[in-house]
Amino acid sequence: MGCGNLFFTLVVTLSAALITYNILISANASLNQQFPDPSHSQSSSSSSSVSRKNGLISSTKIISVDPIIKMPHDKYLSANNNNKKKKRLFHTAVTSSDSVYNTWQCRIMYYWFKKFRDQPGSEMGGFTRILHSGKSDPFMDEIPTFVAQPLPSGMDQGYIVLNRPWAFVQWLQQADIKEDYILMAEPDHIIVKPIPNLSRDGLGAAFPFFYIEPKKYESLLRKFFPDEKGPITNIDPIGNSPVIVGKEALKKIAPTWMNVSLAMKKDPETDKAFGWVLEMYAYAVSSALHDVHNILYKEFMIQPPWDTEIGKAYIIHYTYGCDYDLKGKLTYGKIGEWRFDKRSYDNKWPPRNLPLPPPGVPDSVVTLVKMVNEATANIPNWGS
């Protein structure tokens, strides 16, 4: 019996040793079986690389092959191509009153939106006119529209732009927005080519305005952007438009934007300093308060007559009057012999077939008038 027990013990010991050896070998063996991928890479584990360009951090995902089950070569290429083609659609939103002035601009803006939405290079998704009059108007069927309530009477203190952030708050809370990104635009924007999603890596995409100067107004802005939020340069020199930003980020920013706008308007010193750009400063501050920073795209839009060429721009913003003499010389500040100024049509519709500028007027202004004319010629019931 003693020999039998000794033999049994020896067998168990050897078996345990063999099992332990196999476990150790398996645990330490590399899973990198060097399965070939389409680029003949030797990597078999998923990793990411981070690069810094122009001060921005970008992350590049390295797609690897499964170390156990190989993906068929043709399916790998198909999946890769689908990822490349996948669009990051954004929803274009424009706030508007029910005035003739805002309405004719929105109709022209929407005409050109439709022209470029489905063209190559576009990541433009849906469109909404956020009408903050509190009631419907005759253009609900022509332009997709969300009716928002205006601020209580007297709260805007005659500064109707304060209704913009409040309108966005309502829209973001109540509307079913399919896209993951929002382009905030304005009625006096004309889209000149398909717009891609310019936002990247959690950063918004925005146009830098030369007259938004956080450093210059640091003492005022510290009332709304406390020291603990960092240097005043964390506030980007932007307004709320044009901006492409993640929908979830904007849902956080919008209520703050509304409250900061109202607080700035109630502060006499801030109200006097910022004037008609107060709500723009409020958005810039609110974005920074939520740590949503922006890639600044100077070529996001142009503003005639100061910008004379279309160049690489996506939008014409016709906020300034364009006045020229008949020799094509700019007479800004003085009504020209030829002019196009949106304020000439604050309570009436621009006529169809506006006269083109005289020879010598820059291409940006000529293009603007031609695009207005094309839109008004093709929009049904123009002027009514």
C-alpha positions in Angstrom: 0.0 0.0 0.0 3.0 2.3 0.7 4.3 1.9 -2.8 0.9 2.5 -4.2 0.5 5.8 -2.3 4.0 6.9 -3.4 3.2 6.2 -7.0 -0.1 8.1 -6.8 1.5 11.0 -5.1 4.2 11.1 -7.9 1.6 11.1 -10.7 -0.4 13.9 -9.1 2.8 16.0 -8.6 4.0 15.5 -12.2 0.5 16.3 -13.5 0.3 19.5 -11.5 3.8 20.5 -12.7 2.8 19.9 -16.3 -0.4 22.0 -16.0 1.4 24.8 -14.2 4.1 24.8 -17.0 1.4 25.1 -19.7 -0.3 27.9 -17.9 2.9 29.9 -17.5 3.8 29.4 -21.1 0.3 30.5 -22.3 0.3 33.5 -20.0 3.7 34.7 -21.2 3.3 33.9 -24.9 2.8 37.0 -27.1 -0.6 37.3 -28.7 1.1 39.0 -31.6 0.9 36.3 -34.2 2.0 38.8 -37.0 -1.2 38.3 -38.9 -0.9 40.4 -42.0 -3.2 43.4 -42.4 -3.8 45.3 -45.7 -0.8 47.5 -45.1 1.5 44.6 -43.9 1.7 46.1 -40.5 3.2 43.9 -37.7 1.0 45.6 -35.1 -1.8 43.4 -33.7 -2.9 45.5 -30.7 -5.2 48.5 -30.8 -3.4 51.8 -30.0 -3.7 55.5 -30.6 -1.2 58.2 -31.5 -1.5 61.8 -30.5 0.0 64.6 -32.6 0.1 68.3 -32.1 -0.4 70.6 -35.0 -0.9 74.4 -34.9 -1.4 74.1 -31.2 -4.2 71.5 -31.5 -4.1 68.0 -30.3 -5.4 65.3 -32.6 -5.7 61.6 -31.9 -5.3 59.0 -34.7 -6.8 55.5 -34.1 -4.6 52.7 -35.4 -6.9 49.9 -36.6 -5.5 46.5 -35.9 -6.3 43.0 -37.0 -7.9 40.6 -34.5 -5.1 38.4 -33.2 -7.2 35.2 -33.1 -9.7 35.5 -36.0 -8.5 37.3 -39.1 -10.9 39.7 -40.8 -11.2 38.9 -44.5 -9.2 41.4 -46.5 -12.2 42.6 -48.6 -14.4 43.1 -45.6 -11.6 45.0 -43.8 -11.3 47.4 -46.8 -15.1 47.8 -47.0 -15.3 48.7 -43.3 -12.4 51.1 -43.6 -14.0 52.9 -46.6 -17.3 53.1 -44.8 -15.6 54.8 -41.8 -14.0 57.3 -44.2 -17.3 58.1 -45.8 -19.2 58.4 -42.6 -20.4 62.0 -42.3 -20.6 64.0 -39.1 -23.8 65.9 -39.9 -24.6 69.2 -38.3 -28.0 70.9 -38.0 -28.2 74.5 -39.2 -30.2 76.8 -36.8 -31.1 80.4 -37.5 -32.9 82.6 -35.0 -35.4 85.2 -36.4 -38.1 87.6 -35.5 -41.3 87.8 -37.6 -40.3 91.2 -39.1 -40.1 91.7 -42.8 -36.4 92.5 -42.4 -35.5 89.1 -40.8 -38.0 87.2 -43.0 -36.6 88.1 -46.4 -33.1 87.4 -45.2 -34.2 83.9 -43.9 -35.8 83.0 -47.2 -32.7 83.9 -49.2 -30.5 82.0 -46.6 -32.6 78.9 -46.8 -32.7 79.0 -50.7 -28.9 78.7 -50.7 -28.8 76.2 -47.9 -30.9 73.8 -50.0 -28.6 74.4 -53.1 -25.5 73.2 -51.3 -26.8 70.7 -48.7 -26.5 67.6 -50.8 -23.4 68.5 -52.8 -20.0 66.7 -52.4 -18.1 67.9 -49.4 -21.2 68.9 -47.5 -22.0 67.7 -43.9 -25.0 69.9 -43.7 -28.0 68.0 -42.2 -31.3 69.5 -41.2 -32.3 73.2 -41.0 -34.5 75.1 -38.5 -35.6 78.7 -38.4 -36.1 79.4 -34.7 -38.9 82.0 -34.8 -38.9 83.8 -31.4 -42.1 85.7 -32.0 -44.2 83.2 -30.1 -46.6 82.6 -33.1 -46.5 81.1 -36.5 -46.2 83.1 -39.7 -47.0 82.5 -43.4 -43.6 80.9 -44.1 -43.9 77.9 -41.9 -44.4 75.6 -44.9 -41.5 77.1 -46.9 -38.9 77.0 -44.1 -38.7 74.4 -41.4 -39.6 76.4 -38.3 -39.7 76.0 -34.5 -41.8 78.7 -32.8 -40.2 79.9 -29.5 -41.6 82.3 -27.0 -40.0 85.7 -26.6 -38.7 87.0 -23.4 -41.3 88.5 -21.0 -42.2 92.0 -22.1 -39.5 94.6 -21.2 -36.9 92.1 -20.2 -34.9 92.6 -23.4 -34.8 96.4 -22.7 -35.2 97.1 -26.4 -32.3 94.8 -27.3 -34.2 92.2 -29.3 -31.0 90.1 -29.7 -31.4 88.9 -26.1 -34.2 86.7 -27.4 -31.7 84.6 -29.3 -30.2 82.6 -26.4 -33.6 82.2 -24.8 -34.9 80.8 -28.2 -32.0 78.4 -28.4 -32.7 77.1 -24.9 -36.3 76.3 -25.8 -35.4 74.7 -29.1 -32.7 72.5 -27.6 -35.0 71.4 -24.8 -38.1 70.7 -26.9 -37.1 69.8 -30.5 -36.1 66.4 -31.8 -32.7 67.2 -33.3 -31.2 64.2 -35.2 -27.7 65.5 -35.8 -24.9 65.5 -33.1 -23.7 69.0 -34.1 -25.2 72.4 -34.5 -24.3 75.3 -36.8 -25.6 78.5 -35.4 -26.1 80.9 -38.3 -27.9 84.2 -38.9 -30.5 85.4 -41.4 -27.9 87.6 -43.2 -25.7 84.7 -44.0 -25.5 83.4 -47.6 -23.8 80.0 -48.0 -21.5 80.0 -51.0 -20.4 76.4 -51.1 -20.9 73.1 -49.2 -19.9 73.3 -45.6 -18.1 70.4 -43.9 -18.1 69.9 -40.2 -15.2 72.0 -39.2 -15.3 71.1 -35.5 -12.7 68.6 -34.3 -11.7 66.7 -31.1 -14.3 68.2 -28.8 -13.5 71.7 -30.0 -16.1 74.0 -31.6 -15.4 75.8 -34.9 -15.9 79.5 -34.9 -15.2 82.7 -36.8 -12.8 85.2 -34.9 -14.2 88.7 -34.8 -11.6 91.5 -34.6 -13.9 93.5 -32.3 -14.3 90.9 -29.7 -11.4 91.7 -27.4 -11.5 89.8 -24.0 -8.1 91.1 -22.9 -9.1 94.7 -23.5 -12.2 94.3 -21.3 -10.8 92.0 -18.6 -12.0 94.1 -15.7 -15.5 94.0 -17.0 -15.5 90.3 -18.0 -14.2 89.2 -14.6 -17.6 90.0 -13.2 -18.8 87.0 -15.2 -15.7 85.0 -15.7 -14.0 84.5 -12.3 -10.3 84.2 -11.8 -10.5 80.6 -10.9 -11.6 79.8 -14.5 -8.1 80.8 -15.6 -6.7 83.6 -17.8 -9.0 85.9 -19.6 -7.5 84.6 -22.9 -9.5 81.4 -22.2 -12.4 83.4 -23.7 -12.3 83.1 -27.4 -12.8 86.2 -29.6 -16.0 84.9 -31.1 -19.8 85.4 -31.1 -22.4 82.7 -31.2 -22.4 82.7 -35.0 -21.1 81.2 -37.1 -20.2 78.4 -34.7 -20.3 74.7 -35.2 -20.5 72.9 -31.8 -21.5 69.6 -30.4 -25.2 69.4 -29.6 -24.7 68.2 -26.0 -22.1 70.9 -25.4 -24.6 73.5 -26.6 -27.3 72.2 -24.4 -25.0 73.1 -21.4 -23.9 76.4 -22.8 -27.3 77.8 -23.9 -28.8 78.4 -20.4 -25.6 80.0 -19.2 -25.5 82.1 -22.4 -29.0 83.4 -21.6 -28.3 84.2 -18.0 -25.0 85.9 -18.7 -26.6 88.0 -21.5 -29.3 89.2 -19.1 -26.8 89.9 -16.4 -24.6 91.9 -18.7 -27.5 93.9 -20.0 -28.5 94.7 -16.4 -25.0 95.9 -15.6 -24.8 99.6 -16.8 -21.0 99.6 -17.2 -20.9 96.4 -19.3 -24.0 97.3 -21.3 -22.4 100.7 -22.3 -19.0 99.1 -23.1 -20.4 96.2 -25.3 -23.4 97.8 -26.9 -24.8 95.8 -29.9 -22.2 93.0 -29.4 -23.1 92.3 -25.8 -24.8 89.0 -26.6 -21.7 87.9 -28.6 -19.5 88.5 -25.6 -22.0 86.6 -23.5 -21.7 83.5 -25.7 -17.9 83.7 -25.7 -17.9 83.9 -21.9 -20.4 81.0 -21.5 -18.5 78.8 -23.9 -15.4 79.3 -21.8 -17.2 78.8 -18.5 -18.1 75.3 -19.8 -14.6 74.7 -21.0 -15.8 74.4 -24.6 -13.0 76.0 -26.7 -12.9 76.7 -30.4 -10.8 76.3 -33.5 -10.8 79.8 -35.0 -11.4 79.8 -38.8 -10.8 83.1 -40.4 -12.0 81.7 -43.7 -15.3 80.5 -42.2 -16.9 83.6 -43.7 -16.2 86.9 -45.4 -17.8 90.3 -44.7 -18.0 92.7 -47.7 -17.0 95.3 -48.5 -13.9 94.8 -46.3 -13.3 91.3 -47.6 -13.0 91.7 -51.4 -12.6 88.1 -52.5 -14.7 85.0 -51.8 -11.5 82.9 -51.5 -12.0 79.8 -49.4 -14.9 81.2 -47.5 -18.1 79.2 -46.9 -20.4 82.1 -46.0 -21.0 85.7 -47.0 -22.1 87.8 -44.1 -23.6 91.0 -45.4 -23.8 93.0 -42.2 -22.1 96.1 -43.6 -23.5 98.4 -46.2 -21.7 98.4 -49.5 -21.5 102.0 -51.0 -19.6 102.8 -54.2 -19.4 105.6 -56.7 -19.9 104.9 -60.4 -16.2 104.4 -60.9 -16.2 101.5 -58.4 -14.6 103.4 -55.5 -15.8 102.6 -52.0 -17.5 105.5 -50.3 -18.1 103.8 -46.9 -19.8 106.1 -44.4 -21.4 108.1 -47.3 -24.3 106.8 -49.4 -22.9 105.8 -52.7 -24.2 106.3 -56.2 -24.6 102.5 -56.1 -25.3 100.8 -52.9 -26.5 97.6 -51.3 -27.3 97.7 -47.7 -29.7 95.3 -45.9 -30.9 98.2 -43.8 -32.5 99.8 -46.9 -35.1 97.0 -46.6 -35.9 97.0 -42.9 -39.6 97.2 -43.5 -40.0 96.2 -47.2 -38.9 93.4 -49.5 -35.9 93.9 -51.7 -37.0 94.0 -55.3 -36.1 91.3 -57.7 -33.2 91.9 -60.1 -31.3 94.4 -58.1 -28.8 96.4 -60.3 -25.4 95.0 -60.4 -22.4 97.1 -59.1 -20.5 99.3 -61.5 -17.1 98.0 -63.0 -14.3 97.9 -60.5 -16.4 96.8 -57.5 -14.8 93.8 -55.7 -15.9 90.3 -56.6 -17.3 89.7 -53.1 -19.9 92.4 -53.5 -20.7 91.4 -57.1 -21.2 87.8 -56.0 -23.4 88.9 -53.1 -25.8 90.8 -55.3 -25.9 88.1 -57.9 -26.8 85.5 -55.3 -29.5 87.7 -53.8 -30.9 88.1 -57.3 -30.9 84.4 -58.1 -32.6 83.6 -54.8 -35.4 86.2 -55.3 -35.9 85.2 -58.9 -36.6 81.6 -57.8 -38.4 81.9 -54.5 -42.2 81.7 -55.2 -44.3 84.7 -54.1 -41.3 86.9 -53.4 -42.4 90.2 -51.9 -45.6 88.9 -50.4 
